[in-house]
Amino acid sequence: MASHEQYYVPAQSKWPIIATIGMLVTVYGLGTWFNDLKAARPDSNGPLIFFVGALCLAYMLFGWFGAVIKESRGGLYSPQMDRSFRWGMSWFIFSEVMFFAAFFGALFYVRAWAGPWLGGEGDKGVANMLWPNFQYTWPLLNTPDPKLFPGPKEVIDPWHLPLINTILLVTSSFTVTFAHHALKKANRKLLKIWLGLTILLGVSFLALQVEEYVHAYTELGLTLGSGIYGATFFMLTGFHGAHVTMGTLILTVMLVRILRGHFDADHHFGFEAASWYWHFVDVVWVGLFIFVYVL
């Protein structure tokens, strides 16, 4: 019979079903919230449903990852298990790549095809008959139906807060890499300094993004309901902000584990996976800065 030294098979767990329920409730609440069902159904309570689902997911993450840490610290994992974790994290990041590819695809489709067609261009320019007075430009400040979807007054200036946030995130990629090298050299003092600085940069990014959102909603008229530009802007930057929040929390957990003496130069895939995720978040932001803010 194979032992855990070859491949560890954990006991039955409640966490997968809790994760499934949590994701279902969260996505349902988010869909209800975004589609403004509260106006048609006073009992829909989208934000409350979303919050309950998010709490369920937080409980699942705390419990499931806590169990994995205990198993790892108990010496139950083998090199084969380590390879499984690496493959699992690789496929997870691939799924995240496809997630953002869908939103970037929607942005490019609107900019290159749907918008120009509504403006009378291309082989499907006959669609201009729907709104004959509509003239397409990007960013879309004047929507085809301004009564239903009033466009924003202005768009975010890329060379102020977005540029600062770009510098913060690109810098954080270097600091988390320095932390990784310090861990591999068993220099735990530098490891704590570089990782703490990475977390600080992540928190600073989120604070500036909140300031940017307040500015967009209160002064520019740029909202989630301000036409296709507002919708794609907030879906892309909002989901990215959620990923930065998650990444910052993950790195904070890594710092707490390091302070408690976890990881060494040869066994630290938990930290390595967190750094992979952080690098992915940084690369997505560079794409956002170029294609959403600048171009």
C-alpha atoms as one frame of an Amber mdcrd trajectory, in Angstrom:
protein
   0.000   0.000   0.000   1.342   3.459  -0.914   2.198   5.744   1.987   2.174
   9.513   2.227   5.897   9.482   1.374   4.840   8.701  -2.197   1.531  10.524
  -2.444  -0.640  11.858   0.352  -4.399  11.299   0.023  -6.279  13.443   2.547
  -9.379  12.330   4.372 -12.835  13.373   3.225 -13.382  17.096   3.676 -16.319
  19.469   3.992 -14.439  22.356   2.363 -15.208  21.653  -1.327 -18.970  21.721
  -0.774 -18.688  24.866   1.361 -16.642  26.477  -1.422 -19.307  25.546  -3.983
 -22.128  27.000  -1.894 -20.114  30.131  -1.135 -19.318  30.786  -4.804 -22.944
  30.196  -5.811 -24.283  32.647  -3.222 -21.582  35.215  -3.980 -22.094  35.195
  -7.757 -25.888  35.257  -7.390 -25.655  38.229  -5.041 -23.237  40.019  -7.359
 -25.465  39.426 -10.384 -28.514  40.647  -8.488 -26.626  43.709  -7.320 -25.180
  44.620 -10.728 -28.455  44.154 -12.567 -30.263  46.430 -10.108 -32.950  43.832
  -9.380 -33.650  45.605  -6.097 -35.603  48.233  -8.035 -37.953  45.613  -9.491
 -37.893  43.216  -6.537 -37.589  44.949  -3.159 -36.802  41.584  -1.526 -33.799
  40.764  -3.761 -31.149  42.255  -1.404 -28.242  41.721  -3.795 -25.553  43.422
  -1.640 -26.593  41.429   1.445 -26.561  38.137  -0.466 -23.134  38.988  -1.890
 -21.808  39.776   1.604 -23.110  36.481   3.030 -21.496  34.550   0.164 -18.216
  36.416   0.659 -18.234  35.518   4.362 -18.837  31.876   3.434 -15.865  31.968
   1.047 -13.673  33.631   3.684 -14.583  30.889   6.172 -13.763  28.232   3.573
 -10.400  29.767   2.663  -9.378  30.112   6.308 -10.356  26.534   7.129  -9.125
  24.800   3.970  -5.761  26.540   3.765  -5.340  26.078   7.502  -5.764  22.330
   7.010  -3.214  22.330   4.168  -0.701  24.209   6.351  -1.142  21.698   9.168
  -0.614  18.790   6.785   2.483  20.427   5.329   3.943  21.219   8.747   3.191
  17.666   9.801   5.503  16.292   7.130   2.729  14.583   5.168   3.677  15.989
   1.766   6.154  14.442  -0.642   7.942  15.687  -3.810   5.064  14.225  -5.834
   2.599  16.290  -3.809   4.754  19.353  -4.380   4.509  18.780  -8.149   0.741
  18.466  -7.829   0.565  21.815  -6.057   2.667  23.422  -8.772   0.464  22.034
 -11.538  -2.646  23.088  -9.630  -1.390  26.643  -9.179  -0.335  26.804 -12.834
  -3.805  25.796 -14.013  -5.413  28.223 -11.576  -3.396  31.128 -12.972  -4.240
  29.952 -16.501  -7.941  30.119 -15.595  -7.384  33.651 -14.313  -5.671  34.570
 -17.580  -8.742  33.375 -19.492 -11.014  35.261 -17.071  -9.356  38.574 -17.861
  -8.994  37.625 -21.540 -12.801  37.561 -21.743 -13.082  41.144 -20.455 -10.216
  42.396 -22.610 -11.890  40.635 -25.549 -15.148  42.484 -24.849 -13.233  45.768
 -24.734 -11.467  45.111 -28.048 -14.693  43.913 -29.710 -16.519  47.100 -28.771
 -13.642  49.352 -29.807 -12.759  47.646 -33.101 -16.108  46.336 -34.364 -19.357
  47.044 -32.504 -18.727  50.761 -31.938 -17.623  51.549 -35.514 -20.546  49.532
 -36.920 -23.002  51.623 -34.898 -21.233  54.684 -36.269 -21.829  53.539 -39.850
 -18.411  52.050 -40.633 -17.558  48.632 -42.074 -19.602  45.930 -43.737 -22.142
  45.995 -40.871 -22.436  49.785 -40.868 -26.140  49.393 -41.620 -26.486  49.084
 -37.844 -26.202  52.885 -37.869 -29.913  52.910 -38.759 -30.630  52.246 -35.085
 -29.141  55.609 -34.054 -28.524  57.580 -37.273 -27.136  60.623 -35.454 -24.577
  58.638 -33.463 -20.913  59.321 -34.218 -18.477  56.797 -32.801 -15.373  57.916
 -30.912 -13.364  56.226 -28.158 -13.491  56.812 -25.248 -17.253  56.766 -25.670
 -18.351  59.987 -23.971 -21.488  60.305 -26.135 -23.465  57.061 -26.147 -25.998
  56.103 -28.859 -28.865  56.552 -26.372 -27.823  59.240 -23.855 -31.255  59.251
 -22.190 -30.898  55.597 -21.194 -27.115  55.507 -20.753 -25.664  58.991 -20.247
 -21.955  58.946 -20.991 -19.288  60.273 -18.623 -18.233  63.919 -18.660 -14.561
  62.980 -18.762 -12.324  59.942 -18.418  -9.527  59.282 -15.942  -6.254  61.015
 -16.749  -3.761  58.128 -17.103  -0.753  60.257 -16.167  -1.700  60.910 -12.554
  -3.143  58.246 -10.225  -3.026  55.390 -12.792   0.647  56.108 -13.520   1.471
  56.201  -9.801  -0.358  52.904  -9.333   1.577  51.401 -12.225   4.861  52.421
 -10.598   3.684  50.966  -7.271   2.738  47.586  -8.727   5.786  47.232 -10.972
   7.974  48.077  -7.964   6.134  45.472  -5.886   7.076  42.804  -8.433  10.734
  43.591  -7.749  10.294  43.639  -3.964   8.520  40.260  -3.859  11.283  38.835
  -6.082  13.911  40.200  -3.685  11.982  38.595  -0.823  11.993  35.264  -2.668
  15.755  35.437  -3.214  16.247  36.282   0.470  14.207  33.229   1.434  16.279
  30.969  -0.816  19.431  32.356   0.829  17.911  31.856   4.320  18.173  35.586
   5.052  14.979  35.916   7.048  15.606  39.527   8.075  15.701  40.755   4.471
  12.830  38.409   3.651  10.589  40.131   6.213  11.630  43.612   5.068  11.052
  43.001   1.355   7.798  41.134   1.891   6.489  43.817   4.266   7.363  46.473
   1.681   5.477  44.495  -0.990   2.380  44.406   1.202   2.688  48.149   1.851
   2.868  48.821  -1.900  -0.237  46.674  -2.458  -2.194  48.539   0.227  -1.074
  51.881  -1.243  -2.296  50.782  -4.681  -5.725  49.916  -3.283  -5.990  53.216
  -1.388  -5.225  55.195  -4.556  -7.710  53.133  -6.557 -10.435  53.950  -4.035
  -9.536  57.634  -4.419  -9.718  57.242  -8.204 -13.164  55.618  -8.013 -14.503
  58.387  -5.751 -13.177  60.983  -8.205 -14.747  59.127 -11.153 -18.188  58.823
  -9.545 -18.444  62.232  -7.895 -16.707  64.515 -10.410 -16.444  62.828 -13.810
 -19.796  61.069 -14.063 -17.871  57.889 -14.877 -19.938  55.087 -13.346 -20.755
  51.462 -13.992 -23.931  52.642 -15.732 -22.364  55.291 -17.954 -22.465  53.270
 -21.145 -20.105  50.606 -22.451 -16.988  52.588 -21.557 -17.965  52.846 -17.902
 -19.045  49.207 -17.809 -15.795  47.854 -19.275 -13.684  50.280 -17.224 -15.142
  49.242 -13.890 -15.412  45.545 -14.718 -11.728  45.372 -15.689 -10.301  47.640
 -13.003 -12.766  46.429 -10.364 -12.010  42.749 -10.807  -8.315  43.566 -10.933
  -8.689  45.489  -7.664 -10.375  42.436  -6.145  -7.383  40.339  -7.226  -4.949
  42.846  -5.720  -6.946  42.690  -2.477  -6.778  38.907  -2.476  -3.075  38.962
  -3.360  -2.327  41.412  -0.546  -4.166  39.177   1.923  -2.244  36.140   0.669
   1.086  37.937   1.071   0.032  39.031   4.567  -0.640  35.394   5.473   2.805
  34.525   4.087   4.368  37.206   6.303   2.553  35.880   9.383   3.757  32.360
   8.578   7.329  33.605   8.122   7.171  35.409  11.461   6.094  32.094  12.997
   9.110  30.308  11.516   7.464  28.610   8.551   9.297  27.911   5.267  12.978
  27.320   4.627  15.338  27.635   1.679  14.261  24.306   0.172  10.578  24.033
   1.118   8.514  27.164   0.516   6.064  26.546  -2.291   3.313  28.398  -0.398
   5.376  31.569  -0.660   6.368  30.800  -4.243   2.727  30.337  -5.285   1.845
  33.675  -3.664   4.625  35.370  -5.645   3.369  33.770  -8.892  -0.075  35.174
  -8.214   1.321  38.608  -7.422   3.368  38.724 -10.627   0.239  37.758 -12.585
  -1.731  40.607 -10.977   1.052  43.027 -11.884   1.151  41.929 -15.535  -2.632
  42.325 -15.834  -2.372  45.876 -14.498   0.241  46.797 -17.111  -2.223  45.608
 -19.778  -4.997  47.618 -18.129  -2.899  50.754 -17.963  -2.032  50.529 -21.665
  -5.353  49.439 -23.164  -7.876  51.009 -20.762  -6.244  54.218 -19.609  -3.747
  55.236 -22.320  -5.006  53.946 -25.692
